[in-house]
Amino acid sequence: MDYSKSGNPKGTRHTLRGPDHAQKGAPKATTPPRETKEQLLARMKAAAEKKAAQKEDKA
């Protein structure tokens, strides 16, 4: 039995990705700016207050 013919076919190796992949002069991907510690704390406090208010409304 020829075991090389069984199973999934092997993928292509060492092939070019095409003309659109990482062209020179293409715009770089930008990451969104990180929030500061003060912004993070303010967001967490607002979420905690909102959750506490919802909990009081249910009771």
N, C-alpha and C positions, 0 to 999 in steps of 0.2 A: 504494500500500500504506500502511496506517495503522500507522506504527511505534509509536505510543503504546500499542497493544494487545499488543505483543510483549514477552517477558521476564517477569520475576517481578513480581508486584503490589507496589506501594509500600506500606510499612507505615503504620500510623496515626500521626498526628502530633498533638501537643498534646492528648493524652487524659488524663483523670484516672486515677490508678492504683487507685482503689478505696478503700473505707473503712478497710481494715486498714493501709494504707501510711503510716507515720510519723504515727500519731495523737498528739495532744497528751496528755501524761501517760503515755505508754508508757515502760516501763523502757529505759534507755539500754544499748546493748551495751557490755560491759566487756571489755577486753583482758586476757589473762592477765598476771600480774606477770612482769617480766623477771628472769632470774637474775643474781646479782651476779658480779663477776669471780672471786671466790674459789670460788663454786659451779661456775662454768664450768671453771676450772682443775682442780678436784677431779674433775669428771666426765670431763674429757679424760684426766687421769692414770689414772683407774680403767679407762677404755676401752683405753688404751695397755698397761697391765699385763695386762689380760684377753687382749688380742691377742698379747702376748709369751708368756703362759702357754700359749695354744693353739698357738702356733708351736713351743714347746719340746715339747709333748705329741706333735705329729706327727713330730718329728725323732727 
